[in-house]
Amino acid sequence: MAKAPAHAFAPTLKTFKTASGKAGKYWSLKELAKQYPNVDKLPVSIRIVLESVLRNCDGQKVTAEHVEQLANWAPNAERTDEVPFVVTRVVLQDFTGVPLLADLAAMRSVAQSLGKSPKTIEPLVPVDLVVDHSVMVDYYGTPKALDLNMKLEFQRNNERYQFMKWGMQAFDTFGVVPPGFGIVHQVNLEYFARGVYKSPNDKGETPVYYPDSLVGTDSHTTMINGIGVVGWGVGGIEAEAAMLGQPVYMLTPDVVGFELTGKLREGVTATDLVLYVTAILRGEKVVGKFVEFFGPGAASIAVPDRATIGNMAPEYGATMGFFPVDEMTVAYFKGTGRTDAEVERFEAYYKAQGLFGMPAPGELEYTKVVKLDLGTVSPSLAGPKRPQDRIDLGHLATKFSELYSKPNEANGFNQPADTLKVRYPLPAPQQQVTIGNGDVLIAAITSCTNTSNPSVMLAAGLLAKKAVEAGLTVKPHVKTSLAPGSRIVTEYLEKAGLLPYLEKLGFYLAGYGCTTCIGNAGDLTPEINEAITQNNLIGAAVLSGNRNFEARIHPNLKANFLASPPLVVAFAIAGNVMVDLMTQPVGKGKKGQDVYLGDIWPTPKEIDDNLRFAMNAKTFRQNYEQIKANPGKLWSSIKGTQGQVYDWPKSTYIAEPPFFEGFKMKPHASDAGFTGARIMALFGDSITTDHISPAGSIKESSPAGIWLKAHGVSKADFNSYGSRRGNHDVMMRGTFANVRIKNLMIPADAEGSREEGGLTLFQPGNEKMFIYDAAMKYIEQGVPTVIFGGEEYGTGSSRDWAAKGTQLLGIKAVVARSFERIHRANLVGMGVLPLQFRGADSWESLGLTGDEKIDVVIGGELKPQMDVKIVVHRPDGTHQEVTVRLRIDTPIEVDYYKHGGILPFVLRQLLAA
């Protein structure tokens, strides 16, 4: 038998001891620094990636050259080297996890059809899926809301949950946290993350330990960066490859150091801080970069506040928002119920590696350093359409009034200024209630960003208590909801005696999950919906989430503001975003007296006095033991099919994906270029993955709605696009179907407004139709198609269906000014060319109108980031050429593309092994 080759860096394997004398082995970075002295100055995040590269150096997927390249990381070098990063584990949420499970099931079907063992397809690292995206706020403002919403959730999602149950028994390393426990990121922080790990196959007396690291199929996976874990969001496509033993490949990143000094002023929350950080870093253009926080200010911030900042990395565009491990991290691990042995090992490992403690200014080398004095942060919101558009609380009222009549291009609502203050009575029996522009119609304490953070959740409870005691109530037009990140939050709000006050203001527990922030806000009343549409009202939502893109929260709400949980409660009482909470009363109290925000805002001491309820190790342990011991009656009653291969029963939720149709062991060699393509759409800047593949409600008149009705599904049972991601027939029809998306091929009307919705002009002939219908006609005729976009194409959630849907519509290339990191990788992973304009070039500078034909000319062998020629053929016979950059960034991505995508590439590797 051939002997395994010696490890190229064998002498770096050393032993460490814990405080109680237990021994473990580890791949020592200090030892590696004797060979590469540069290692000691590397950012902490880079060193953790380096440890993985060093440990996994097998001479094949990971070579000695990879170790050397990363050990010699320079702050400002050109980034051409590819890092193969082998992660410790993978986390999924159900919207993204179900299509991923469907792909794995389809791979098993292929293996069986080729006479191979289905068990060839098996995750090689632990995979945890948390069902947190399926609960909707149908019921609210009642003590029964949680129970009723969960019953509806199980009714709607029975077929999906049966499929997950099949997955649990079919795959050895695949676990599911059932609905009702919490949001994936909070469960990840409080329960999954164990500090350091050893391989399950390592049966040695002194096992090798290594740091936690992961990728997750939700862009906010970066919340885990708050406890010193290297991890980020990827599309389901990349996550599958990581599960099946592929390293996560990336270009060596820049690392922006973020130095924090000073301390937050009284009355300023972690949410305010994160909105500052998001606005600053968006301006610094950190897309695709690591951000590492350091300095005395970073050391003073509590771990939940760090996690809140890490969570927002997708909003500032970074791959990560990383905080190194220090005493605060150890205290958090103890307080959240990790065992003494785990905590001891965690601390000893990081100290042995020289990775323990918050770096001081000047200690490490960064690509660039950005600074913020915490004392300069003031109360803030962000909106009305993007999370990076921060607004001082005192400026919100005037900002909304300005945007009301500004044109769409200036982020405005293009409404006549004289209608701003007009109010309309609702029909009987509610005619005494009027609604108008700026009214807060949804006030939601929701999402992972803040609901894992005891200081802001307790602040919301304390503000509610003071408001109730002052005699304040919530306006009747506001839909209120409380959806905490885990059951622990309810526990400490109850122990602190604050939950009854939130309930008195209508903030009853509506579910444990990602509700309003993902578009699961549930509907408004029919009367309110009618008043909005008839009078073209600009209604508002105020939520404690991280996403406020157009039509994401509710299709009829055009102004959505991110705010801290206490501000959500305050705006529910004020009832309108044009109330200036810094100078005007929040409302009238008991004897008709004015009550101001300062009267009900909690003091730091009041928050601190209640924090003791939030960190109780025993409570955490008892809560998470229930996942296996008592998953709940609803979950236990779900019956999944058995066996290693899925039998694909007829379902409008789960269908065998078409990505492996006609699969052969040898890839079909295809030419990367093409000629005579038609333009499917011309888009502006900041087209999000929500625009491309919405997660929210399905419109009856849309292609997906028409298909569901044709298959016997009534409107009441449509559920959401997110919940139907296991069915490609729905998802293809939902691609580019966001009700707010604007295809600029379609000319503006006389007022300058643009028609919204997933429409295009079919060529030749300028015939207006749904993008899906046009795509099917082009495919039938054998005509390739392309999309043109602006800056930040594909920003937002790590939504693999945004790329899968693009590919299934026959789109061969997306040409944009710039791409968001995950979506670019997903396009390559699905065999779609991402092409980037150079310099000041754009589709506008080319004068495109949509009736042109496009050639993409690739000269010679496909290479990463090569120049590619685009030839535009106009109807008058003239043509024009422009050079663009191919955004296939690494050699492995070239291979993925040649195989028709990452999934066929990995499947061929597994079946050949």
N, C-alpha and C positions, 0 to 999 in steps of 0.2 A: 504493500500500500504506500502511495506517495506521501512523504512527510510534509506537513504544512510548513510553508516557508517561514523563516524567523521574522519576527516583527522588526521593521526597519529602525524603530526607536525603543527596543526592548529595555535598555538601561533606565528609561524614564518611569518604569513601573515600580512604585515605592509603597511603603506601608505607613498608615496613620493610626493613631490610637485615640479613642474617645476618653472623656473624663473618667469613666468607670473602668478603663483599661481594656475595652474591647478593641480588636484590631480589624482593619480592613485594608485592602490594596487600592491604589489609585494611580492614574497616569499623571505624573507630576509635571506641572507647567514650570515650576521653579527649576526642575532638573533640565527641562527642555531649554530654559533660558541660558543655561551654561553653554549651549551650542548656538543659540540665537538670542543674544542679550536684549534685543528689541522687545522680547515678550513681556518683560517687566513693566514697560511703559504703555502697553496696549490697553485700550478701553476694556473694562470688565466684560462687557457683552461679547466683544471679539474673542476674549480669552476663553469664554465658556463654549463658543462655537469651535475654537481651536482644540479644546479638550476632546470634543466629539470627533474631530478630524484625526487627531492623534490616536485616540483609542480604537477607531475603526479603520486604521490604515492597514489594508489587506493586500496592497500591491495591485489590486484590480479596479474596483469602483473608487477606492480612496488610495492615492499613491503618496510616496514620500515627498514627491514634488508639491502635492497639495498642502502638506504640513508645512513645508519650507515657505511656500508662497504666503500662507496666512501668518506664519510666525514673523515674516518680514513685512507685515502690513505697514504701509506708510500713510500718514494722515491725508496727503493730497496727491496720491499717485493716480494715474489713469486706471480706470477699473475695467480690466479685460480678463482677469483670472476668475475661474469658476470654482466655487466652494461646494463640495458635496457634503451636506450636513445631514447626518443620520440622527433622527429625533428619537426620544425615549418613548413617546406615546402620542396618540391622536385623540382629539375630542370633537364630537359632532353635536349639532342640534338637529331637531327632527325635520325642519324644512329642507336643510341641505343633506341631512343624513339619509333620508329615504331614497332620493335618487341615487346616492352613492351605494346604498345597499342593493338597489335595483341593478346597478351596473355590475356589482360583484355577483349577484344572482345570475345575470346574463352571461358573465364570464364562465360560471359553473356550467350553465347550459351548453356553451360552446365546447368546454372541456369534455363534457359527457358525449356530445355529438361527434367529437374527434376520437372517441375511444380512450380518453385519458381519465384519470381519477379526478372527480370533482374537488376532492380535498387539496388538489394542487393549488386551488385558489383559497387562501387562508391568511388573514391578517397576521403579520409576524411581530407586531408590537401591540400592547394593550390598546383597545379602542373603546371609548365610553361615549354613549349617545344619551343626551338629556332631552326628554320630550318637554319643550318649554315654549314652542312657537304656535301651538294649536288652540290655545284658549282665547276666546273672544269676549269682549265686554258687552254681551247682549243684555245682561241684567246688571243693574247698578243702583246705588242708593237704597239698598235693602239688606237686612241681615242674611237673607237667603242667597245673595248674589253669587258667592263662591260656589255653593252647592249646585245651584241652577246652571251656572256657566260650565261647570265641570261635566254635569250630566249631558248637556248639549254637545260639549266637546267630544265626549266618547261616542255619542250617537253619530255625529258627523264623520268621525275619523276611524270608525270601527275597522274598515278595510285596511287602513294604513297600520293600525296597531296590531292587527293580525299578522301583517307582513313583518313588523318588527319582532313579534314573538317567534316567527319562523326563524329570523336571523339569529336570535339569541340561542336557539337550540342547534342551528346549523354550523355556526362558527364558534370555535373554542375561545377566542380572545375578544369577543364582542359582548359588551354589557349595556343594559338600558336602565336609565333612571326614569321611572314612570312619571306621568303628569302629576302636578300638584306638589312637587318637592321644591322647585325653584328654577332659576335661570341658569343656563349652562355655565356662565362665567363666574357666578357666585358659588355654585356647587364646585366648580373647578378650584376656586380660591380656598373654600372652606373645607373641602373634602378630598377631591382627587389628588391634589398636589401633595406629595409625601416628602419633598425635600431632596433626598438622594436615593438612588435606585441601585439594584444589582440585577443582573440577568437571571430570569427564572431557570436557565440551564446551568447557572454557576453553582455547583454543589460543593465547591471547595471550602476548606475549613476557614480560610481567610478570603472571602469573596471580593471581587473588584466592584467598587462603588463609583457612581458617576452622577452628575447633576441632572435634575429634571429638565427636560426640554420638550417642546411639542409644536405641532401645528394643529389648527382647528379650522372647521369649515364655517366659521363665523368671523367676520372681520374684527370683531371686538374681543377675540381670543387674547389680544394684547393686554387685557386687564390683568393677566397673570404676571406681566412684567413688574407689577407693583411689589411682588415678593421675590424679585431677583431671578425669575424663571425666564429663559430665552424662549420665546414662542410668538407666533403671529398667525394671522388668518390666511388661509389659502383657499382656492376653489376646491370643490369636491373632487375635481379631476386630479389635482396635485395631491390631495389628501389620500386618495386611493393608492397612488403610486407609493406614497410614504408608508401606508399600511402594508403594502405588499413587498416591502423590503428595498424600495428605491430610496437613495438619498434625496433630500430636498436640494435641488441645485439652484444656486443663485450667484450673481456676480458679487465679488468682494465689495461690501458696502462702505460708503462714507459713514463716519460716526460724528454726529453733531453733539457737542457737549452742551448741556443746559445748566448753567450755574444759578442756583437759587440762594438768595441771601435774605436777611431780615425775617419778620414774621407777619402773619396776617393780622389786620386790624379787627377790632371788635365788630361783630355784625357781618363780617365777610365770610362766605362759606367756601368749602372745597369746590363746589360747582362754579362759583365766581372765578376761582383760580384756574380751573380747567378751561373755562371759556377764554380767559386771557392767554393761556398757553397755546390754545388752538389757533387763535387769531395771529399770535406772534409767529408760530411755526408755519402756518399756511403762507404767511408773507416771506418766510425764509426759504420756501420751496424745498421741503425735505422729503419729497416723494421718493420712495425707494431707499431711503437712508435710515440708519439706526439713530435714535435720539437717546442719549444717556444723561440722566440727571445726577448732579453732584453738588458738593458744597454744603455749608452749614445749614442753609435753608432746607435743603433736601433731607438732611439728617434729622431735622426737627419735625418733619411731616409724618403724621400717623400712617400706618400701612393702608387702611381703607382710603385715605386721601391720595396716596401714591397709586393705588389701584384705579381710582377714578381718573387720574391723569393718564395712566397707561391705557385705560379703556378707550380714550378718545384719539389714540394714534391714527386710526383710519380717517378721522375728521381733520387732523392736521397733515395727513398724507404719508406719515412715516411708516416704515416697516414695524418699528417697535418704539415704545416710550418706556425705557428701562431704568429701574432703580436697583442698585446693587444690594446684596444681602448685608444686614448689620444687626445690632442688638434689637432694633424695633421688629425686624422680621422674625427673629427667634421668639420674642414675646408674643407676636401674633400667632405663631405656630402653637405655642403653649396654650394661649387663650382660646383657640379654636379646636382643641381636643386631640391634637396629634399625641401619640404615645411618648413617654419620657425617652425611650430608646431611640425613637425617630428623631426627636428634637436634639438629643445629644449627638447622634451621628451626623446630622445636618450641620450643626455648629462646628464639630471637629473637622469635617471634610472641608468646609469652606475656609477654615483657618489654615489647615494644612496646605491648601492650594494657594494661599495668599490672596484669596478673593473676598475676605471678610472686611466689612467696614465701608463707610461712605467716603469716596475719594475727596481729598481737599483740592482747592484750586491749584493748578500747576503741577499736580502729581502725575497725571496721565496725559497722553497726547490725543487731541481730537482734531478732526478735519476743520472745525470751526467752533467757536464758543459763543453761545447766546446767553444773555443774562436777564434776570428778573428779580427786582427787589419785592418781596412778598408784601411789604408795607404799602406798595402803590396800587394794589388790587382793590377794586371797588365792586359793589353789588352790580350784577350784569344779567342780561339775557342774550340769546342769539337768535337771529331770524331776519325776515320771516320765511326764507326759503333755503338757507344754507347754515350749517353749524358754525362755520368760521366767521360769520358776520355778527360780531359781538356788538352789543348796544349797552351803554350805561343805563342802569335802571331809571335814572332821572331824565333820560333822553327818549325813552320808548314812546311816550305819548306823541311828542312832536315828530319823531321818526315815522311812526305809522301814518300820521296825518299827511306828511310829505309824500310818502310812497303811494298813498291812495291815488293821487292824480298824476304821478310820474309815469312815463312810458314803460312798456315791458322791458325794453332794452336796458333801462336804468334800474332794473329789479323792481319796478313799480307795478301798480295794478291798472293803470290807464283808465281811471274812472273820473267823471266830471266832479270837480272840487265842491260844487254846490250841493252834492247829494251826501257828503261825508256824514253829516249829523242827523239825517232823516231817519226816523224810526217807524216801524210797521207793526200794527197789532197782529197777533196770531189769531186764527179763526176760533170760534166758540168751541169748547167752553173756556178757552184760554185767552179770550180777547183782552183781558186786563194785562196780559204779558205782552210787551213789545220787544222786537229785536231790531238791531241796527248794525252798522259797520263797526268792526273792532270788538264786538261782543265776544266774550270768552264762552264758547259753546262746548268745549271739552277742556276739563282741568284734570290732568292725570299724573298721579305719582306712580311712575312706571319705569321700566327698563333697568338694565344691569348697571348703568353708569353710576347712579346715585343710590339705588335701593340696597346696595351692599354696604353703604356708608352710614354707620350709626350716628355720626354727628349731625348729618343733614336730615336723617329720618327722625331722630329725636327732636331736632329743631322744628320740623313740621308738626309733630305731635304737641310740642310746647306752645307753638304759635296757635294751634287749633284750640288748646285749653284756654289760653288768654282771650282768644276771640270769642269763644262761647261764653266765658265769664263776663265779657264786656257787653254781651247781648247781640253780637254780630251773627248774621246768617248768610248762606250762599244764595246768589240770585237764582230764580226758578228756571232760567234758560240754560244753566250750566250742567253738563253731564260730568259727574265726578266719579273718580275711581282710584282705588289703591291696589296696586299689584306688586307686592314686594319680591325681592330677588330670592328669598328663601324663607322657610317657615320660622327660622331663627328671629327674623325681624318682627313677626307677629308676637313671638314670645316676649321679646324685650319691650315692645310697645305696651303689651298687656301688663308686664311686671312693673313698668314705670307708671301705670295707670293712665296712659295717654290715648289708648285706642278708642275709648268711649267718646272722647272729644272729637277725634277725626270723624267718627261715625255720625255724631250730631250734625256735622257739616256736610254729610253725604258721602264722606270718603270711607265707604264700607269696603271690606276685602272683596275684590272681584275675581282674583285668580293669582296663582303663583306662576308667572310666566312673562314672556316678552309680548305685552299686549299692544298698547297704543303706539309704541315706538315702531313696531313692525307693520302697522296698518290694521291691527286687530282691535281697533277702538270700538267696533260694533257701530250700529247705525244711530243717527240722530232721529228724533221723532219725525213722522211724515209731515207734520205742520211746519216744523222748523226747516226741513229740507225744501219744502215748497216755497216758503218765504224767501229762502236764500236764492233759489233758482229764478223765481218770478221777478225779484227785485235786484238781481245781480249783486247780492251783498258780499262783502269781504269779511267773513267770519273768522274767528281766531281759535287756535288751540294753544294752551300753555301746558307743557309737559316736562317732566324731569328726565327726559331721555337724551339720546345723542344724535338722533336723525330727525330732520324736519323738512326733507325734500318735498317738492310739489306733489300733491295728491297722495302722499304716503300715509298721512295720518287719517284723512277722510277725503273722499273725492270732492266734497263740496266746501271744504275749508281751505282757503287760499293763503292764510297767514298763520304760520306755526312757529311758536317761540319755545326755545329750550330754556329752562330755569331750574333753580334749586327747589327741592320739595317744599320748604316753607313759603317760597314765592308762589308756587303753584296754588297753595291754600289761600294766600293773600289775594291773588288775582281771581280765584273762584268767588271770593267775597266781594271784591270790587266789581267784577262782572264785565269789565271792558278794559282793553289795553290802552285806551286813551285817558284812563285815570292815572295821573302822575303820582305814584305811591311815595315819592320823596317829598312832595309838597301838599298833596291833597289827601283828604281822609279816605281810609279804606272803605268806610261805611258809617252808618248811624248806629249808635249803641242803645242801651236800655232806655234811657230817658230822652232819646232823640239827639243825644250829644254826639259830636264828631269823634270818631276813633281813628287815630293815625297809626301807620305801620310801626313807628317807634314805640307806641304804647303796648303793642302785642309781640314785638320781636324778642325772642328769648336771649338772655344774657349768657356769656361763655360759662359762667359758674353754674347756671341752671342746666346747661347741656352736660358739663363735666359731672355734675352730681348724678346724672342719669346714665352716664356711660358705663357704670359698674354693672348695669343690667345686661349690657350687650356682649361682654366677653366672659362666657361661662363654659369652660371646657366640657363639663358634664352634659350640659344642654346640647352642645354640638354633637357629642358622641351619641347621645340618645336619639337625636333627630335622624342622623344618617344611618343608624342601625336599622331604622324602619324600612329602608329601601329594599332589603332582602326579607326582613322579618314580617313587615306589614305594608306591602305596596298599595294596599287599598282594595276595596271590593270591586270597584269598576275595572281596575287593571286585571285583577285575578280572574274576572269573568270572561276576559278576552281569550278566545281559543285560536291559536295559529296552526297552520298545517305543519306536519313533521317531515323529516327527511333532509338529505344533503342538497337536493336540487329542487328549486321552486317549481310548482306546477302551473304558475301563471293563470289563475282562474279569471273569468271575465270580470273586469272592473273598470270604472271610470277614474279610479285613483292610482292603480298600479298596473303598468303594462310593460311587457318586455321591450327595453329600449332598442332602437334600430341601429345603434352604433357598431354592431358586429355583424350586420347582414352581409352575407357573402364572404365571411372571414376566411382568409387563407394564411398559411404559415409564412409565406413570402409576401412582403408588401407589394402592392400594385405600384410600379414606378410611375409617378406622375410628374409632369412638368410644372414647376412652381409658377411660371408666368401664364398669362392668358390674354386673349384679344377679344375685342368686340363686346365688352361688358357694358351693361346698362347701370345707371345710377339709381339705387333704391331710395336713398334719402340724402339730404344735405342738412346737417345739424349744426347748431351753435356750440358754445362752450358749456362745460359742466353737464354733459349728458351722463346721468347716473345709471348704475345698473338697475335702479328702480324704473327709470324711463325705458330701459331696454327690456327688462323682464320684471314687471310689477309683481309684488307679493300679495297685494290687497284684494279688494273685491272684484268680481268678474261682472262686467256689464252685460246685460241681457242681449243687447244688439251687437255685441262684438263677435268676431269669429269664434272665440272660445265659448261664449254664451250660446251662440247658435248651435255649435257642435254638441254641447251638453244637453240642450233641449231636444235635439234630434236623437240623443241617446237616452231619452226618458227621464232626465234629471230636471226637477222643477226649480224655479228661481230660488226658492227658500232653501234648497239643498246645494246650491252652487258651491258654498264654502268659499275658499280663497285660492288664488293662484299658488300661494305658498304651500297650501295643504295638498295641492294636486300636482306637485312637482314629480311624482312618480309616474305621471302619464304624459308621454311626449306629444300626444295628439292635442291635449289642452295647452301644453307649454309652447309648442310651435306657434299656435294661433294667438298666444298671449305675448309673443315676442314683438317689441316695439308697439305694444297696445296700451301703454299708459295714457290715461285720459288727458294728461297735461303735456304730452310730448308734442313738439312743433317741428314738422318737416318743412324746412325753408324753401323747398322746391315749389310748395304751394304758395302762390302770390298772396300778399297781404290785402286786406280789404281797404276801402276808402279811408277808414279811420286809422289805418296802420296796424290793426290787430291781426293776429295770426290764428288760423284755424288750428284747433288742438285735436289730438288723438292720432292713432297709428295709421295715417293715410299716406298715399303716394300718388304720383302721376305715372301711369303705365305708358311706356314708349314702344313704338312711335304712336303719336296720336293724343298725348296728354290726357288720357282717360283716368279720372279720379277713382281710386278704389282702396280697400284695406291693403296694407303692406303684405299681409299673409296671402291674400288672393292674387296680388301681383306676383309674389314670389312663386306661387304654384304655376302661374301661366308662363313665367320666364323658364322655370325648370322643365316644363313640358316642351318648350321650344328649344331647350338646350342652350339657353343664353345665360352666361355667368352674370353676377351682379356685384356691385361694390357700394360701400357706405362711406360718406365723407363727414368728418366731424371737426370740432375745434379743440380748445385746450381741455385737459383733464377728462378725456373721453373714458367713460367707464368708472368714474369715481363712485364711492359708496360701498355697499355690501359685497362680500366675496361670493357673488352669485354665479355659480357655474352655468345656470340655465341662460344667463345673458350671452355666454359664448356658445353653448349647445344649441340654443334657439337660432342664433345667427348662422351657425353651420347648417342646420336642417332647413333653413330658408334658402340655401344655395348661394349664400354670400361668400365670395372668395377672398375678399380683402376689406379691411377697414383702414382708411387713410385719415389721419388726424394730426393736429398740431402737437398734442402730447397725450400720453395714456396714463391712467392710474395703474399701479403696480400689478395688482392681482388680476385685473381684467385683461391686461396685455398677456400675462402668462396663460390665462385661460383660453384666449383666442388661439395662441400657438398650440396649446394642449388639445384643441379641437380641430387643428389643421386649417385655421383661417390666418391669412397673412396680416399682421399689424404693420402698417407703413406710416412713417412719421415725416411730416413736412420739415424742411430745413429752413433756418433763418426766419425771414418774415413771410415766407410762402404760406398760402392757405388756399382753400377752395374759392374763397372770395377774390383773392388776388388773381386767380386763374379765370375769374368771371364765369364760373359754372352756373348753369340754370337748371340742369337736370335732364336736358334732352340730348346730351352728348353721349358718344361711345368712348370707352376707356380701354387702353391696352396697358398691361403691366409687363415690362420687359426685364427679365433677369439674365444678365450676361454671364455665362459660365456657371461654375459650380456654386451651389448655395453656401454662403458663409455668414457667420454672425455679423450683424450690423453693417452689412455691405450696402453699397449704393445701388438703387434700383431706379429704372426709368419709367415714368408714367407718360403715356401719349394720349392727349385729349383730341378726339375727332369731332368737329362741330358739324351740325346739319348743313352748313353752307359749303362744306368740302375742305375748309381750312383745318390745320391741326397745330398743336402746340405741345412741347415737351417740357417736363420738369423732373429734376432728380430728387428722390426722397430716400430716407434711410429705412432699411429693413430692420424692424424691431424684434427679430429672432435674435436674442442676446447672447446665447451660449451654445457651445458645440452640442450639448445634449438636446437642446431645443431643436437644432437642425435635424437630429435623428427622429425626435418626436414628430416633427412636421413631415418628414419623408415617409414615416409609417402611417400617416393619416391621422396622427394624434397620439397622445400619451397612453390612452387605454389600449389600443391595438399593440403599441410598442411593448407595454408591460406584459400583456397577455401572451405575446409571442415569446418573450423571455421566460415566463413561468412554464409555458407548455414545452419549451425546448429543453428546460433544465432536466 
